[in-house]
Amino acid sequence: MSQKFWLFGTQLHILADEHHTDSAYDLIEGQFPANIETPLHMHTKYTEQIYVLEGEFTIYLNKEEITLTPGEHLFILPNTPHVVGASGKKVNRALTIATPSGFAKLIKAVGIPGSDPTQKPSKPNDMGLFIELSKETGDVILGSPGARP
């Protein structure tokens, strides 16, 4: 079932999706370059749990700045505005568990297939499709990268 995609400069490896979990959850491993971060956003239909495997991540939510290192995790409830930033100096890897399933569908629809973590795609992701499908999965973009809750 292993599937790898590029989504806005990050390689995402879908380890389990709705087909393998009866739509209970998605399990995704992400490899993030240093200093990349998501835009300010929130999920309205699922929870997100981030577990750090390598590097360091800084999560901004509820006017807090939480730094996670390997072995640490954070649970994010639905409707919580947040930013996830790869704050480690080199490779940053984390597992994300989205409950119930939904996030993997967005990755598969908008992501660009690619198994080599050093070979970024030559074309960009389709931002219009991303915004359209985000509405279906309950993801709401609240600001650009750099914005804080």
C-alpha positions as CSV (number, residue, x, y, z in Angstrom):
1,M,0.0,0.0,0.0
2,S,3.0,2.3,0.5
3,Q,2.6,5.5,-1.6
4,K,4.9,8.5,-1.6
5,F,3.9,12.0,-2.8
6,W,5.4,15.5,-2.9
7,L,3.1,18.1,-1.5
8,F,4.4,21.7,-1.4
9,G,8.1,20.8,-0.9
10,T,7.4,18.0,1.6
11,Q,7.6,14.3,0.8
12,L,4.7,12.4,2.4
13,H,4.6,8.6,2.6
14,I,1.1,7.2,3.1
15,L,1.5,4.2,5.4
16,A,-2.2,3.5,6.0
17,D,-5.3,5.1,4.5
18,E,-9.1,4.7,4.5
19,H,-8.8,1.4,2.6
20,H,-6.7,-0.3,5.3
21,T,-8.3,1.3,8.4
22,D,-12.0,1.1,7.5
23,S,-11.7,5.0,7.3
24,A,-10.8,5.1,11.0
25,Y,-7.5,6.9,10.5
26,D,-4.7,7.8,8.1
27,L,-1.0,7.2,9.0
28,I,1.4,9.4,7.2
29,E,5.2,9.8,7.5
30,G,6.5,13.2,6.4
31,Q,10.0,14.3,5.5
32,F,10.3,18.0,5.8
33,P,13.3,20.2,4.7
34,A,14.6,22.6,7.3
35,N,12.6,25.8,7.8
36,I,9.5,24.8,5.9
37,E,6.1,25.3,7.5
38,T,2.5,24.9,6.7
39,P,0.2,27.8,6.3
40,L,-1.9,28.7,9.3
41,H,-4.8,26.3,9.0
42,M,-7.3,24.1,10.9
43,H,-9.0,20.8,10.4
44,T,-12.7,20.7,11.0
45,K,-13.4,17.0,10.4
46,Y,-10.4,15.2,12.0
47,T,-7.9,15.3,14.8
48,E,-4.2,15.4,14.1
49,Q,-1.5,13.7,16.1
50,I,2.2,14.5,15.3
51,Y,4.9,12.2,16.5
52,V,8.5,13.3,15.8
53,L,10.9,10.7,14.5
54,E,13.9,12.8,13.5
55,G,14.8,16.5,13.7
56,E,12.7,19.1,15.4
57,F,9.2,20.6,14.8
58,T,7.7,23.7,16.2
59,I,4.0,23.8,16.4
60,Y,2.2,27.1,16.9
61,L,-1.3,26.9,18.4
62,N,-3.5,28.6,21.0
63,K,-1.0,31.5,21.2
64,E,1.7,28.9,22.2
65,E,4.9,27.8,20.6
66,I,5.6,24.1,21.3
67,T,8.9,22.5,20.2
68,L,9.0,18.7,19.7
69,T,12.0,16.5,19.4
70,P,12.3,12.8,18.6
71,G,10.0,10.7,20.7
72,E,7.7,13.6,21.5
73,H,4.2,14.1,20.2
74,L,1.3,16.5,20.2
75,F,-2.5,15.9,19.8
76,I,-4.4,18.7,17.9
77,L,-8.2,18.8,18.3
78,P,-10.5,19.8,15.3
79,N,-11.1,23.5,14.9
80,T,-7.7,24.4,16.4
81,P,-5.8,27.0,14.3
82,H,-2.2,25.9,14.0
83,V,1.1,25.9,12.1
84,V,3.5,23.0,11.9
85,G,7.1,24.1,11.1
86,A,10.2,22.0,10.6
87,S,12.6,23.8,12.8
88,G,15.5,21.3,12.8
89,K,18.6,22.2,10.8
90,K,18.7,19.1,8.5
91,V,16.1,16.3,7.9
92,N,12.9,16.5,9.9
93,R,10.6,13.5,9.9
94,A,7.4,12.9,11.7
95,L,4.4,10.6,11.7
96,T,0.9,12.1,11.5
97,I,-2.2,10.3,12.5
98,A,-5.4,11.9,11.2
99,T,-8.6,10.5,12.8
100,P,-10.9,9.8,11.1
101,S,-9.4,9.2,7.7
102,G,-9.5,12.0,5.1
103,F,-6.1,13.6,4.9
104,A,-4.6,10.8,2.8
105,K,-7.3,11.4,0.1
106,L,-6.2,15.0,-0.2
107,I,-2.5,14.0,-0.5
108,K,-3.3,11.4,-3.2
109,A,-5.4,13.8,-5.2
110,V,-3.0,16.8,-5.1
111,G,0.4,15.3,-4.4
112,I,2.9,14.5,-7.1
113,P,4.1,10.8,-7.0
114,G,7.8,10.5,-6.2
115,S,9.7,7.9,-4.1
116,D,13.2,9.6,-4.2
117,P,13.4,12.1,-1.2
118,T,16.2,14.0,-3.0
119,Q,14.4,14.4,-6.3
120,K,11.7,17.1,-6.0
121,P,9.1,17.2,-8.8
122,S,9.7,19.5,-11.8
123,K,6.1,20.8,-11.7
124,P,4.3,22.5,-8.8
125,N,1.2,21.1,-7.0
126,D,-2.1,22.4,-8.3
127,M,-3.1,25.1,-5.7
128,G,-6.6,25.5,-7.1
129,L,-7.3,21.7,-6.7
130,F,-5.8,21.8,-3.3
131,I,-8.1,24.6,-2.1
132,E,-11.1,22.9,-3.7
133,L,-10.4,19.5,-2.1
134,S,-9.5,21.0,1.2
135,K,-13.1,22.2,1.5
136,E,-14.3,18.6,1.1
137,T,-11.8,17.2,3.7
138,G,-12.7,20.0,6.1
139,D,-9.3,21.7,6.0
140,V,-9.4,25.5,6.2
141,I,-6.5,27.7,5.3
142,L,-6.5,30.7,7.6
143,G,-3.3,32.5,6.5
144,S,0.0,32.1,4.6
145,P,3.2,30.6,5.9
146,G,4.5,32.9,8.5
147,A,1.1,33.7,10.0
148,R,0.5,32.7,13.6
149,P,-2.7,31.8,15.5
